[in-house]
Structure formats: structure tokens, C-alpha cells
């Protein structure tokens, strides 16, 4: 599918953004979740490196543009509702701003986890 056809299928939210799940292509580990607008997706498709929309800075964000930890994009896929993008990437370094490989960690590394089998309140 050509890039324009892909972009026409994307269903953005009311803010013009679509969530992007970033996954390591080699082992399937989920590295991070970010948001993209059409400009960010176009930049990703044009350069082959991940670009997102920074909601806090309200600007286009080239992942790794300052740190060097770029994410080379191997594929972009839409989910069945066309409202989430899955990026398979070859990362040049850690995805997380803390220096961790992934933004998703267990509680020993500062994240939070729960066991669904343990039940809840």
C-alpha cells in the first residue's frame, strides 16, 4: 500500500492524534507508546525513522533526534479499527527517557505490575 493510501485510513482522535505502540522488531518487546499526528506519520514514512507528536511540548518529535537513540521503522500497521498504529522498529538505543530499554518495566525497575490471577478488590 502506498503511503498516502495508508494515511487516508488512519482514524485520528478529536485532537488529531493516533496512539502508536512501538515494538522491537527482533523480539516483539513493547518499547513505548506515543502519539502521532498526520505530520509525524508523514515524517516517519519519509525518513524511515520514528517521529511523534509531543503533547507536552506541542511539537513534532523525532525520536532520538537529540539522544541518538533513533528508531528505524521496519513497518507500520493499523489495528482493525484504524485508530492505533503499531510500529515495528530497530532501535539504536534505549526507548525510555530513563535509559531503560523499554518504558514498560516490572516494579523492581520502577514500574508497576499486577498479577491478574491474584484477583482484586
Biopython code that builds the backbone (N, CA, C, O; Angstrom):
import numpy as np
from Bio.PDB.StructureBuilder import StructureBuilder

atoms = [
    (1, "UNK", "N", (0.853, -1.170, 0.000)),
    (1, "UNK", "CA", (0.000, 0.000, 0.000)),
    (1, "UNK", "C", (0.905, 1.241, 0.000)),
    (1, "UNK", "O", (1.907, 1.292, 0.712)),
    (2, "UNK", "N", (0.534, 2.227, -0.804)),
    (2, "UNK", "CA", (1.361, 3.433, -0.820)),
    (2, "UNK", "C", (1.085, 4.277, 0.427)),
    (2, "UNK", "O", (0.074, 4.094, 1.105)),
    (3, "UNK", "N", (1.986, 5.185, 0.709)),
    (3, "UNK", "CA", (1.920, 5.965, 1.945)),
    (3, "UNK", "C", (0.652, 6.794, 2.054)),
    (3, "UNK", "O", (0.046, 6.849, 3.124)),
    (4, "UNK", "N", (0.238, 7.439, 0.974)),
    (4, "UNK", "CA", (-0.966, 8.266, 1.025)),
    (4, "UNK", "C", (-2.198, 7.420, 1.327)),
    (4, "UNK", "O", (-3.062, 7.836, 2.099)),
    (5, "UNK", "N", (-2.283, 6.248, 0.729)),
    (5, "UNK", "CA", (-3.423, 5.362, 0.981)),
    (5, "UNK", "C", (-3.445, 4.920, 2.445)),
    (5, "UNK", "O", (-4.506, 4.860, 3.066)),
    (6, "UNK", "N", (-2.268, 4.612, 2.988)),
    (6, "UNK", "CA", (-2.177, 4.238, 4.398)),
    (6, "UNK", "C", (-2.658, 5.386, 5.279)),
    (6, "UNK", "O", (-3.465, 5.180, 6.185)),
    (7, "UNK", "N", (-2.166, 6.587, 5.015)),
    (7, "UNK", "CA", (-2.527, 7.752, 5.835)),
    (7, "UNK", "C", (-4.010, 8.082, 5.759)),
    (7, "UNK", "O", (-4.584, 8.568, 6.733)),
    (8, "UNK", "N", (-4.633, 7.828, 4.625)),
    (8, "UNK", "CA", (-6.072, 8.081, 4.477)),
    (8, "UNK", "C", (-6.904, 7.160, 5.355)),
    (8, "UNK", "O", (-8.029, 7.501, 5.721)),
    (9, "UNK", "N", (-6.364, 5.995, 5.697)),
    (9, "UNK", "CA", (-7.093, 5.039, 6.525)),
    (9, "UNK", "C", (-7.036, 5.363, 8.021)),
    (9, "UNK", "O", (-7.894, 4.918, 8.783)),
    (10, "UNK", "N", (-6.032, 6.134, 8.441)),
    (10, "UNK", "CA", (-5.834, 6.390, 9.870)),
    (10, "UNK", "C", (-7.001, 7.209, 10.426)),
    (10, "UNK", "O", (-7.395, 8.226, 9.854)),
    (11, "UNK", "N", (-7.543, 6.741, 11.555)),
    (11, "UNK", "CA", (-8.618, 7.462, 12.254)),
    (11, "UNK", "C", (-8.011, 8.143, 13.473)),
    (11, "UNK", "O", (-7.675, 7.488, 14.459)),
    (12, "UNK", "N", (-7.875, 9.460, 13.397)),
    (12, "UNK", "CA", (-7.308, 10.258, 14.478)),
    (12, "UNK", "C", (-8.383, 10.600, 15.488)),
    (12, "UNK", "O", (-9.569, 10.622, 15.159)),
    (13, "UNK", "N", (-7.964, 10.873, 16.745)),
    (13, "UNK", "CA", (-8.926, 11.274, 17.769)),
    (13, "UNK", "C", (-9.299, 12.745, 17.564)),
    (13, "UNK", "O", (-8.864, 13.368, 16.595)),
    (14, "UNK", "N", (-10.098, 13.292, 18.469)),
    (14, "UNK", "CA", (-10.586, 14.670, 18.347)),
    (14, "UNK", "C", (-9.446, 15.689, 18.349)),
    (14, "UNK", "O", (-9.609, 16.801, 17.846)),
    (15, "UNK", "N", (-8.297, 15.317, 18.911)),
    (15, "UNK", "CA", (-7.133, 16.206, 18.935)),
    (15, "UNK", "C", (-6.238, 16.023, 17.706)),
    (15, "UNK", "O", (-5.183, 16.649, 17.606)),
    (16, "UNK", "N", (-6.657, 15.170, 16.780)),
    (16, "UNK", "CA", (-5.867, 14.932, 15.575)),
    (16, "UNK", "C", (-4.695, 13.992, 15.805)),
    (16, "UNK", "O", (-3.719, 14.015, 15.055)),
    (17, "UNK", "N", (-4.791, 13.160, 16.850)),
    (17, "UNK", "CA", (-3.706, 12.257, 17.204)),
    (17, "UNK", "C", (-4.148, 10.802, 17.132)),
    (17, "UNK", "O", (-5.333, 10.489, 17.240)),
    (18, "UNK", "N", (-3.178, 9.930, 16.948)),
    (18, "UNK", "CA", (-3.421, 8.494, 16.964)),
    (18, "UNK", "C", (-2.366, 7.866, 17.878)),
    (18, "UNK", "O", (-1.187, 8.201, 17.766)),
    (19, "UNK", "N", (-2.767, 6.957, 18.784)),
    (19, "UNK", "CA", (-1.767, 6.288, 19.614)),
    (19, "UNK", "C", (-0.904, 5.355, 18.770)),
    (19, "UNK", "O", (-1.381, 4.719, 17.829)),
    (20, "UNK", "N", (0.377, 5.291, 19.130)),
    (20, "UNK", "CA", (1.347, 4.453, 18.421)),
    (20, "UNK", "C", (2.033, 3.543, 19.427)),
    (20, "UNK", "O", (2.662, 4.012, 20.376)),
    (21, "UNK", "N", (1.911, 2.255, 19.216)),
    (21, "UNK", "CA", (2.606, 1.268, 20.023)),
    (21, "UNK", "C", (3.900, 0.943, 19.288)),
    (21, "UNK", "O", (3.883, 0.568, 18.115)),
    (22, "UNK", "N", (5.026, 1.092, 19.991)),
    (22, "UNK", "CA", (6.332, 0.862, 19.375)),
    (22, "UNK", "C", (6.885, -0.449, 19.915)),
    (22, "UNK", "O", (7.029, -0.627, 21.125)),
    (23, "UNK", "N", (7.189, -1.357, 19.006)),
    (23, "UNK", "CA", (7.607, -2.716, 19.343)),
    (23, "UNK", "C", (8.940, -3.026, 18.676)),
    (23, "UNK", "O", (9.147, -2.697, 17.508)),
    (24, "UNK", "N", (9.846, -3.661, 19.422)),
    (24, "UNK", "CA", (11.120, -4.091, 18.844)),
    (24, "UNK", "C", (10.846, -5.190, 17.830)),
    (24, "UNK", "O", (10.188, -6.182, 18.145)),
    (25, "UNK", "N", (11.343, -5.017, 16.627)),
    (25, "UNK", "CA", (11.082, -5.982, 15.559)),
    (25, "UNK", "C", (11.746, -7.321, 15.823)),
    (25, "UNK", "O", (11.234, -8.356, 15.396)),
    (26, "UNK", "N", (12.880, -7.323, 16.520)),
    (26, "UNK", "CA", (13.612, -8.579, 16.697)),
    (26, "UNK", "C", (12.992, -9.520, 17.718)),
    (26, "UNK", "O", (12.983, -10.733, 17.508)),
    (27, "UNK", "N", (12.471, -8.984, 18.826)),
    (27, "UNK", "CA", (11.936, -9.873, 19.868)),
    (27, "UNK", "C", (10.497, -9.573, 20.272)),
    (27, "UNK", "O", (9.947, -10.270, 21.125)),
    (28, "UNK", "N", (9.874, -8.554, 19.683)),
    (28, "UNK", "CA", (8.477, -8.248, 19.967)),
    (28, "UNK", "C", (8.235, -7.474, 21.245)),
    (28, "UNK", "O", (7.082, -7.224, 21.596)),
    (29, "UNK", "N", (9.299, -7.081, 21.961)),
    (29, "UNK", "CA", (9.103, -6.338, 23.202)),
    (29, "UNK", "C", (8.464, -4.986, 22.908)),
    (29, "UNK", "O", (8.884, -4.278, 21.993)),
    (30, "UNK", "N", (7.445, -4.634, 23.690)),
    (30, "UNK", "CA", (6.843, -3.312, 23.572)),
    (30, "UNK", "C", (7.781, -2.322, 24.244)),
    (30, "UNK", "O", (8.096, -2.449, 25.428)),
    (31, "UNK", "N", (8.220, -1.342, 23.477)),
    (31, "UNK", "CA", (9.202, -0.383, 23.963)),
    (31, "UNK", "C", (8.569, 0.875, 24.540)),
    (31, "UNK", "O", (9.041, 1.407, 25.544)),
    (32, "UNK", "N", (7.510, 1.346, 23.910)),
    (32, "UNK", "CA", (6.898, 2.596, 24.342)),
    (32, "UNK", "C", (5.567, 2.791, 23.633)),
    (32, "UNK", "O", (5.239, 2.090, 22.675)),
    (33, "UNK", "N", (4.814, 3.757, 24.128)),
    (33, "UNK", "CA", (3.594, 4.214, 23.473)),
    (33, "UNK", "C", (3.712, 5.722, 23.343)),
    (33, "UNK", "O", (4.074, 6.410, 24.298)),
    (34, "UNK", "N", (3.406, 6.230, 22.169)),
    (34, "UNK", "CA", (3.463, 7.672, 21.930)),
    (34, "UNK", "C", (2.277, 8.029, 21.034)),
    (34, "UNK", "O", (1.483, 7.161, 20.670)),
    (35, "UNK", "N", (2.165, 9.284, 20.688)),
    (35, "UNK", "CA", (1.085, 9.746, 19.821)),
    (35, "UNK", "C", (1.673, 10.383, 18.579)),
    (35, "UNK", "O", (2.757, 10.965, 18.619)),
    (36, "UNK", "N", (0.950, 10.270, 17.475)),
    (36, "UNK", "CA", (1.374, 10.903, 16.233)),
    (36, "UNK", "C", (0.191, 11.632, 15.614)),
    (36, "UNK", "O", (-0.958, 11.207, 15.735)),
    (37, "UNK", "N", (0.498, 12.727, 14.956)),
    (37, "UNK", "CA", (-0.480, 13.366, 14.092)),
    (37, "UNK", "C", (-0.097, 13.010, 12.661)),
    (37, "UNK", "O", (0.851, 12.255, 12.444)),
    (38, "UNK", "N", (-0.822, 13.545, 11.684)),
    (38, "UNK", "CA", (-0.515, 13.198, 10.301)),
    (38, "UNK", "C", (0.889, 13.647, 9.915)),
    (38, "UNK", "O", (1.593, 12.926, 9.208)),
    (39, "UNK", "N", (1.304, 14.820, 10.367)),
    (39, "UNK", "CA", (2.645, 15.324, 10.063)),
    (39, "UNK", "C", (3.718, 14.349, 10.564)),
    (39, "UNK", "O", (4.687, 14.077, 9.855)),
    (40, "UNK", "N", (3.549, 13.828, 11.776)),
    (40, "UNK", "CA", (4.523, 12.894, 12.340)),
    (40, "UNK", "C", (4.557, 11.595, 11.554)),
    (40, "UNK", "O", (5.631, 11.050, 11.299)),
    (41, "UNK", "N", (3.392, 11.095, 11.169)),
    (41, "UNK", "CA", (3.365, 9.862, 10.376)),
    (41, "UNK", "C", (4.001, 10.086, 9.007)),
    (41, "UNK", "O", (4.718, 9.220, 8.504)),
    (42, "UNK", "N", (3.741, 11.239, 8.407)),
    (42, "UNK", "CA", (4.368, 11.544, 7.115)),
    (42, "UNK", "C", (5.890, 11.599, 7.249)),
    (42, "UNK", "O", (6.611, 11.080, 6.397)),
    (43, "UNK", "N", (6.377, 12.229, 8.325)),
    (43, "UNK", "CA", (7.824, 12.309, 8.548)),
    (43, "UNK", "C", (8.420, 10.920, 8.765)),
    (43, "UNK", "O", (9.513, 10.627, 8.282)),
    (44, "UNK", "N", (7.699, 10.067, 9.493)),
    (44, "UNK", "CA", (8.143, 8.691, 9.720)),
    (44, "UNK", "C", (8.261, 7.949, 8.400)),
    (44, "UNK", "O", (9.268, 7.290, 8.138)),
    (45, "UNK", "N", (7.240, 8.055, 7.576)),
    (45, "UNK", "CA", (7.238, 7.357, 6.294)),
    (45, "UNK", "C", (8.308, 7.920, 5.345)),
    (45, "UNK", "O", (8.898, 7.172, 4.565)),
    (46, "UNK", "N", (8.555, 9.223, 5.410)),
    (46, "UNK", "CA", (9.531, 9.851, 4.513)),
    (46, "UNK", "C", (10.967, 9.536, 4.906)),
    (46, "UNK", "O", (11.829, 9.387, 4.039)),
    (47, "UNK", "N", (11.234, 9.431, 6.218)),
    (47, "UNK", "CA", (12.612, 9.275, 6.686)),
    (47, "UNK", "C", (12.971, 7.847, 7.078)),
    (47, "UNK", "O", (14.148, 7.485, 7.099)),
    (48, "UNK", "N", (11.963, 7.037, 7.389)),
    (48, "UNK", "CA", (12.224, 5.689, 7.873)),
    (48, "UNK", "C", (12.599, 5.645, 9.338)),
    (48, "UNK", "O", (12.978, 4.591, 9.847)),
    (49, "UNK", "N", (12.498, 6.784, 10.033)),
    (49, "UNK", "CA", (12.748, 6.846, 11.475)),
    (49, "UNK", "C", (11.498, 7.383, 12.163)),
    (49, "UNK", "O", (10.753, 8.185, 11.600)),
    (50, "UNK", "N", (11.285, 6.917, 13.410)),
    (50, "UNK", "CA", (10.070, 7.251, 14.139)),
    (50, "UNK", "C", (9.994, 8.732, 14.490)),
    (50, "UNK", "O", (10.941, 9.315, 15.017)),
    (51, "UNK", "N", (8.853, 9.319, 14.186)),
    (51, "UNK", "CA", (8.509, 10.689, 14.563)),
    (51, "UNK", "C", (7.152, 10.630, 15.261)),
    (51, "UNK", "O", (6.282, 9.839, 14.896)),
    (52, "UNK", "N", (6.993, 11.472, 16.259)),
    (52, "UNK", "CA", (5.748, 11.526, 17.017)),
    (52, "UNK", "C", (5.360, 12.980, 17.242)),
    (52, "UNK", "O", (6.075, 13.900, 16.845)),
    (53, "UNK", "N", (4.215, 13.168, 17.884)),
    (53, "UNK", "CA", (3.779, 14.492, 18.287)),
    (53, "UNK", "C", (3.924, 14.570, 19.801)),
    (53, "UNK", "O", (3.321, 13.780, 20.527)),
    (54, "UNK", "N", (4.714, 15.512, 20.273)),
    (54, "UNK", "CA", (4.875, 15.708, 21.713)),
    (54, "UNK", "C", (3.685, 16.490, 22.226)),
    (54, "UNK", "O", (3.510, 17.663, 21.894)),
    (55, "UNK", "N", (2.867, 15.838, 23.040)),
    (55, "UNK", "CA", (1.687, 16.508, 23.594)),
    (55, "UNK", "C", (2.080, 17.566, 24.607)),
    (55, "UNK", "O", (1.386, 18.575, 24.734)),
    (56, "UNK", "N", (3.177, 17.365, 25.334)),
    (56, "UNK", "CA", (3.592, 18.339, 26.344)),
    (56, "UNK", "C", (4.247, 19.567, 25.707)),
    (56, "UNK", "O", (4.005, 20.692, 26.142)),
    (57, "UNK", "N", (5.068, 19.357, 24.686)),
    (57, "UNK", "CA", (5.757, 20.478, 24.026)),
    (57, "UNK", "C", (4.969, 21.029, 22.845)),
    (57, "UNK", "O", (5.266, 22.107, 22.330)),
    (58, "UNK", "N", (3.958, 20.268, 22.424)),
    (58, "UNK", "CA", (3.117, 20.649, 21.290)),
    (58, "UNK", "C", (3.946, 20.894, 20.029)),
    (58, "UNK", "O", (3.817, 21.915, 19.353)),
    (59, "UNK", "N", (4.818, 19.892, 19.742)),
    (59, "UNK", "CA", (5.655, 19.993, 18.550)),
    (59, "UNK", "C", (6.020, 18.608, 18.035)),
    (59, "UNK", "O", (5.934, 17.611, 18.752)),
    (60, "UNK", "N", (6.428, 18.577, 16.776)),
    (60, "UNK", "CA", (6.901, 17.343, 16.171)),
    (60, "UNK", "C", (8.153, 16.879, 16.905)),
    (60, "UNK", "O", (9.004, 17.687, 17.277)),
    (61, "UNK", "N", (8.253, 15.567, 17.109)),
    (61, "UNK", "CA", (9.341, 14.994, 17.892)),
    (61, "UNK", "C", (9.964, 13.851, 17.108)),
    (61, "UNK", "O", (9.302, 12.848, 16.839)),
    (62, "UNK", "N", (11.229, 13.993, 16.740)),
    (62, "UNK", "CA", (11.985, 12.927, 16.080)),
    (62, "UNK", "C", (12.606, 12.087, 17.188)),
    (62, "UNK", "O", (13.538, 12.542, 17.851)),
    (63, "UNK", "N", (12.113, 10.879, 17.400)),
    (63, "UNK", "CA", (12.606, 10.015, 18.469)),
    (63, "UNK", "C", (14.098, 9.785, 18.287)),
    (63, "UNK", "O", (14.537, 9.270, 17.259)),
    (64, "UNK", "N", (14.871, 10.172, 19.294)),
    (64, "UNK", "CA", (16.314, 10.003, 19.248)),
    (64, "UNK", "C", (17.039, 11.115, 18.522)),
    (64, "UNK", "O", (18.255, 11.042, 18.340)),
    (65, "UNK", "N", (16.317, 12.145, 18.101)),
    (65, "UNK", "CA", (16.931, 13.237, 17.365)),
    (65, "UNK", "C", (18.044, 13.934, 18.125)),
    (65, "UNK", "O", (19.014, 14.389, 17.519)),
    (66, "UNK", "N", (17.921, 14.024, 19.439)),
    (66, "UNK", "CA", (18.979, 14.648, 20.243)),
    (66, "UNK", "C", (19.840, 13.603, 20.952)),
    (66, "UNK", "O", (21.039, 13.816, 21.135)),
    (67, "UNK", "N", (19.250, 12.484, 21.350)),
    (67, "UNK", "CA", (20.000, 11.463, 22.098)),
    (67, "UNK", "C", (20.773, 10.507, 21.193)),
    (67, "UNK", "O", (21.736, 9.876, 21.629)),
    (68, "UNK", "N", (20.358, 10.404, 19.954)),
    (68, "UNK", "CA", (20.956, 9.417, 19.054)),
    (68, "UNK", "C", (20.267, 8.067, 19.108)),
    (68, "UNK", "O", (20.601, 7.172, 18.331)),
    (69, "UNK", "N", (19.303, 7.904, 20.020)),
    (69, "UNK", "CA", (18.584, 6.639, 20.173)),
    (69, "UNK", "C", (17.393, 6.574, 19.212)),
    (69, "UNK", "O", (16.248, 6.401, 19.630)),
    (70, "UNK", "N", (17.685, 6.716, 17.929)),
    (70, "UNK", "CA", (16.631, 6.707, 16.925)),
    (70, "UNK", "C", (16.023, 5.316, 16.804)),
    (70, "UNK", "O", (16.608, 4.316, 17.221)),
    (71, "UNK", "N", (14.850, 5.288, 16.231)),
    (71, "UNK", "CA", (14.161, 4.028, 15.991)),
    (71, "UNK", "C", (13.925, 3.908, 14.489)),
    (71, "UNK", "O", (13.100, 4.623, 13.919)),
    (72, "UNK", "N", (14.664, 2.988, 13.851)),
    (72, "UNK", "CA", (14.479, 2.749, 12.420)),
    (72, "UNK", "C", (13.201, 1.926, 12.259)),
    (72, "UNK", "O", (13.082, 0.836, 12.819)),
    (73, "UNK", "N", (12.270, 2.443, 11.506)),
    (73, "UNK", "CA", (10.959, 1.814, 11.358)),
    (73, "UNK", "C", (10.994, 0.794, 10.229)),
    (73, "UNK", "O", (11.310, 1.117, 9.084)),
    (74, "UNK", "N", (10.661, -0.446, 10.578)),
    (74, "UNK", "CA", (10.627, -1.526, 9.591)),
    (74, "UNK", "C", (9.234, -1.710, 9.010)),
    (74, "UNK", "O", (9.087, -2.113, 7.856)),
    (75, "UNK", "N", (8.199, -1.412, 9.816)),
    (75, "UNK", "CA", (6.832, -1.498, 9.308)),
    (75, "UNK", "C", (5.898, -0.682, 10.183)),
    (75, "UNK", "O", (6.148, -0.466, 11.369)),
    (76, "UNK", "N", (4.816, -0.237, 9.564)),
    (76, "UNK", "CA", (3.708, 0.407, 10.268)),
    (76, "UNK", "C", (2.461, -0.389, 9.937)),
    (76, "UNK", "O", (2.209, -0.710, 8.776)),
    (77, "UNK", "N", (1.674, -0.709, 10.969)),
    (77, "UNK", "CA", (0.432, -1.452, 10.780)),
    (77, "UNK", "C", (-0.678, -0.758, 11.533)),
    (77, "UNK", "O", (-0.456, -0.213, 12.614)),
    (78, "UNK", "N", (-1.873, -0.773, 10.970)),
    (78, "UNK", "CA", (-3.049, -0.248, 11.650)),
    (78, "UNK", "C", (-3.827, -1.392, 12.274)),
    (78, "UNK", "O", (-3.859, -2.499, 11.736)),
    (79, "UNK", "N", (-4.457, -1.118, 13.419)),
    (79, "UNK", "CA", (-5.324, -2.135, 14.009)),
    (79, "UNK", "C", (-6.630, -2.203, 13.212)),
    (79, "UNK", "O", (-6.822, -1.451, 12.256)),
    (80, "UNK", "N", (-7.512, -3.099, 13.610)),
    (80, "UNK", "CA", (-8.738, -3.350, 12.850)),
    (80, "UNK", "C", (-9.668, -2.148, 12.784)),
    (80, "UNK", "O", (-10.465, -2.041, 11.851)),
    (81, "UNK", "N", (-9.584, -1.238, 13.756)),
    (81, "UNK", "CA", (-10.416, -0.037, 13.750)),
    (81, "UNK", "C", (-9.713, 1.160, 13.117)),
    (81, "UNK", "O", (-10.300, 2.233, 12.985)),
    (82, "UNK", "N", (-8.467, 0.974, 12.730)),
    (82, "UNK", "CA", (-7.645, 2.018, 12.105)),
    (82, "UNK", "C", (-7.378, 3.194, 13.040)),
    (82, "UNK", "O", (-7.090, 4.300, 12.583)),
    (83, "UNK", "N", (-7.476, 2.952, 14.370)),
    (83, "UNK", "CA", (-7.262, 4.051, 15.315)),
    (83, "UNK", "C", (-6.063, 3.834, 16.242)),
    (83, "UNK", "O", (-5.925, 4.523, 17.253)),
    (84, "UNK", "N", (-5.208, 2.889, 15.901)),
    (84, "UNK", "CA", (-3.950, 2.664, 16.612)),
    (84, "UNK", "C", (-2.927, 2.168, 15.599)),
    (84, "UNK", "O", (-3.228, 1.328, 14.751)),
    (85, "UNK", "N", (-1.706, 2.706, 15.705)),
    (85, "UNK", "CA", (-0.625, 2.316, 14.799)),
    (85, "UNK", "C", (0.384, 1.474, 15.573)),
    (85, "UNK", "O", (0.760, 1.815, 16.695)),
    (86, "UNK", "N", (0.815, 0.380, 14.967)),
    (86, "UNK", "CA", (1.875, -0.457, 15.518)),
    (86, "UNK", "C", (3.117, -0.257, 14.668)),
    (86, "UNK", "O", (3.110, -0.522, 13.466)),
    (87, "UNK", "N", (4.189, 0.215, 15.305)),
    (87, "UNK", "CA", (5.458, 0.401, 14.611)),
    (87, "UNK", "C", (6.412, -0.698, 15.034)),
    (87, "UNK", "O", (6.677, -0.859, 16.225)),
    (88, "UNK", "N", (6.933, -1.455, 14.087)),
    (88, "UNK", "CA", (7.999, -2.421, 14.352)),
    (88, "UNK", "C", (9.297, -1.695, 14.050)),
    (88, "UNK", "O", (9.504, -1.211, 12.937)),
    (89, "UNK", "N", (10.176, -1.621, 15.051)),
    (89, "UNK", "CA", (11.381, -0.802, 14.908)),
    (89, "UNK", "C", (12.648, -1.577, 15.239)),
    (89, "UNK", "O", (12.634, -2.598, 15.927)),
    (90, "UNK", "N", (13.731, -1.043, 14.718)),
    (90, "UNK", "CA", (15.070, -1.481, 15.079)),
    (90, "UNK", "C", (15.669, -0.309, 15.857)),
    (90, "UNK", "O", (16.136, 0.657, 15.254)),
    (91, "UNK", "N", (15.659, -0.384, 17.200)),
    (91, "UNK", "CA", (16.112, 0.758, 17.991)),
    (91, "UNK", "C", (17.635, 0.862, 18.048)),
    (91, "UNK", "O", (18.331, -0.149, 18.137)),
    (92, "UNK", "N", (18.145, 2.096, 17.996)),
    (92, "UNK", "CA", (19.585, 2.334, 18.093)),
    (92, "UNK", "C", (20.030, 2.495, 19.535)),
    (92, "UNK", "O", (21.214, 2.705, 19.798)),
    (93, "UNK", "N", (19.103, 2.401, 20.468)),
    (93, "UNK", "CA", (19.415, 2.546, 21.886)),
    (93, "UNK", "C", (18.143, 2.436, 22.686)),
    (93, "UNK", "O", (17.109, 2.024, 22.160)),
    (94, "UNK", "N", (18.204, 2.802, 23.965)),
    (94, "UNK", "CA", (17.028, 2.678, 24.828)),
    (94, "UNK", "C", (15.869, 3.544, 24.346)),
    (94, "UNK", "O", (16.068, 4.623, 23.787)),
    (95, "UNK", "N", (14.661, 3.051, 24.573)),
    (95, "UNK", "CA", (13.466, 3.793, 24.189)),
    (95, "UNK", "C", (13.037, 4.783, 25.263)),
    (95, "UNK", "O", (12.491, 5.842, 24.955)),
    (96, "UNK", "N", (13.285, 4.440, 26.517)),
    (96, "UNK", "CA", (12.784, 5.245, 27.635)),
    (96, "UNK", "C", (13.730, 6.391, 27.964)),
    (96, "UNK", "O", (14.950, 6.261, 27.861)),
    (97, "UNK", "N", (13.142, 7.518, 28.363)),
    (97, "UNK", "CA", (13.946, 8.685, 28.754)),
    (97, "UNK", "C", (14.793, 8.410, 29.999)),
    (97, "UNK", "O", (15.726, 9.158, 30.293)),
    (98, "UNK", "N", (14.472, 7.341, 30.729)),
    (98, "UNK", "CA", (15.254, 6.981, 31.919)),
    (98, "UNK", "C", (16.508, 6.187, 31.562)),
    (98, "UNK", "O", (17.354, 5.931, 32.419)),
    (99, "UNK", "N", (16.619, 5.801, 30.299)),
    (99, "UNK", "CA", (17.742, 4.986, 29.865)),
    (99, "UNK", "C", (17.416, 3.504, 29.811)),
    (99, "UNK", "O", (18.263, 2.700, 29.422)),
    (100, "UNK", "N", (16.204, 3.130, 30.195)),
    (100, "UNK", "CA", (15.785, 1.726, 30.131)),
    (100, "UNK", "C", (15.453, 1.358, 28.685)),
    (100, "UNK", "O", (15.028, 2.204, 27.898)),
    (101, "UNK", "N", (15.653, 0.105, 28.355)),
    (101, "UNK", "CA", (15.355, -0.378, 27.007)),
    (101, "UNK", "C", (13.907, -0.102, 26.655)),
    (101, "UNK", "O", (13.609, 0.341, 25.546)),
    (102, "UNK", "N", (12.995, -0.361, 27.598)),
    (102, "UNK", "CA", (11.563, -0.194, 27.403)),
    (102, "UNK", "C", (10.995, 0.724, 28.474)),
    (102, "UNK", "O", (11.509, 0.778, 29.591)),
    (103, "UNK", "N", (9.951, 1.434, 28.135)),
    (103, "UNK", "CA", (9.237, 2.247, 29.128)),
    (103, "UNK", "C", (8.401, 1.361, 30.056)),
    (103, "UNK", "O", (7.960, 1.816, 31.112)),
    (104, "UNK", "N", (8.179, 0.104, 29.674)),
    (104, "UNK", "CA", (7.398, -0.832, 30.464)),
    (104, "UNK", "C", (8.344, -1.736, 31.241)),
    (104, "UNK", "O", (9.081, -2.529, 30.655)),
    (105, "UNK", "N", (8.318, -1.611, 32.572)),
    (105, "UNK", "CA", (9.241, -2.351, 33.425)),
    (105, "UNK", "C", (8.468, -2.977, 34.582)),
    (105, "UNK", "O", (7.338, -2.584, 34.870)),
    (106, "UNK", "N", (9.085, -3.952, 35.237)),
    (106, "UNK", "CA", (8.457, -4.510, 36.436)),
    (106, "UNK", "C", (8.769, -3.605, 37.628)),
    (106, "UNK", "O", (9.599, -2.704, 37.510)),
    (107, "UNK", "N", (8.115, -3.829, 38.778)),
    (107, "UNK", "CA", (8.269, -2.921, 39.912)),
    (107, "UNK", "C", (9.689, -2.864, 40.453)),
    (107, "UNK", "O", (10.051, -1.875, 41.090)),
    (108, "UNK", "N", (10.498, -3.876, 40.226)),
    (108, "UNK", "CA", (11.887, -3.838, 40.673)),
    (108, "UNK", "C", (12.663, -2.752, 39.923)),
    (108, "UNK", "O", (13.685, -2.263, 40.405)),
    (109, "UNK", "N", (12.170, -2.384, 38.744)),
    (109, "UNK", "CA", (12.830, -1.360, 37.932)),
    (109, "UNK", "C", (12.070, -0.041, 37.926)),
    (109, "UNK", "O", (12.328, 0.811, 37.076)),
    (110, "UNK", "N", (11.150, 0.142, 38.846)),
    (110, "UNK", "CA", (10.466, 1.418, 38.961)),
    (110, "UNK", "C", (9.091, 1.503, 38.316)),
    (110, "UNK", "O", (8.436, 2.542, 38.407)),
    (111, "UNK", "N", (8.641, 0.442, 37.672)),
    (111, "UNK", "CA", (7.303, 0.440, 37.091)),
    (111, "UNK", "C", (6.325, -0.158, 38.089)),
    (111, "UNK", "O", (6.622, -0.263, 39.279)),
    (112, "UNK", "N", (5.177, -0.541, 37.604)),
    (112, "UNK", "CA", (4.182, -1.199, 38.449)),
    (112, "UNK", "C", (3.605, -2.368, 37.678)),
    (112, "UNK", "O", (3.301, -2.247, 36.491)),
    (113, "UNK", "N", (3.452, -3.495, 38.347)),
    (113, "UNK", "CA", (2.858, -4.670, 37.707)),
    (113, "UNK", "C", (1.805, -5.252, 38.640)),
    (113, "UNK", "O", (1.779, -4.961, 39.836)),
    (114, "UNK", "N", (0.950, -6.068, 38.074)),
    (114, "UNK", "CA", (-0.018, -6.801, 38.869)),
    (114, "UNK", "C", (-0.253, -8.149, 38.221)),
    (114, "UNK", "O", (-0.087, -8.305, 37.011)),
    (115, "UNK", "N", (-0.631, -9.101, 39.013)),
    (115, "UNK", "CA", (-0.896, -10.449, 38.525)),
    (115, "UNK", "C", (-2.411, -10.603, 38.411)),
    (115, "UNK", "O", (-3.097, -10.607, 39.433)),
    (116, "UNK", "N", (-2.953, -10.729, 37.197)),
    (116, "UNK", "CA", (-4.408, -10.851, 37.046)),
    (116, "UNK", "C", (-4.979, -12.050, 37.802)),
    (116, "UNK", "O", (-6.137, -12.016, 38.217)),
    (117, "UNK", "N", (-4.192, -13.101, 37.986)),
    (117, "UNK", "CA", (-4.671, -14.288, 38.674)),
    (117, "UNK", "C", (-4.816, -14.053, 40.186)),
    (117, "UNK", "O", (-5.488, -14.818, 40.878)),
    (118, "UNK", "N", (-4.173, -12.981, 40.690)),
    (118, "UNK", "CA", (-4.217, -12.717, 42.122)),
    (118, "UNK", "C", (-5.547, -12.097, 42.558)),
    (118, "UNK", "O", (-5.840, -12.028, 43.752)),
    (119, "UNK", "N", (-6.344, -11.651, 41.599)),
    (119, "UNK", "CA", (-7.635, -11.059, 41.934)),
    (119, "UNK", "C", (-7.472, -9.631, 42.412)),
    (119, "UNK", "O", (-6.367, -9.091, 42.461)),
    (120, "UNK", "N", (-8.581, -9.044, 42.758)),
    (120, "UNK", "CA", (-8.564, -7.643, 43.182)),
    (120, "UNK", "C", (-9.702, -7.377, 44.134)),
    (120, "UNK", "O", (-10.428, -8.284, 44.541)),
    (121, "UNK", "N", (-9.841, -6.130, 44.476)),
    (121, "UNK", "CA", (-10.873, -5.730, 45.446)),
    (121, "UNK", "C", (-12.243, -5.730, 44.835)),
    (121, "UNK", "O", (-13.222, -5.419, 45.513)),
]
sb = StructureBuilder()
sb.init_structure("model")
sb.init_model(0)
sb.init_chain("A")
sb.init_seg("    ")
for serial, (resi, resn, name, xyz) in enumerate(atoms, 1):
    if name == "N":
        sb.init_residue(resn, " ", resi, " ")
    sb.init_atom(name, np.array(xyz, "f"), 0.0, 1.0, " ", f" {name:<3s}", serial, name[0])
structure = sb.get_structure()
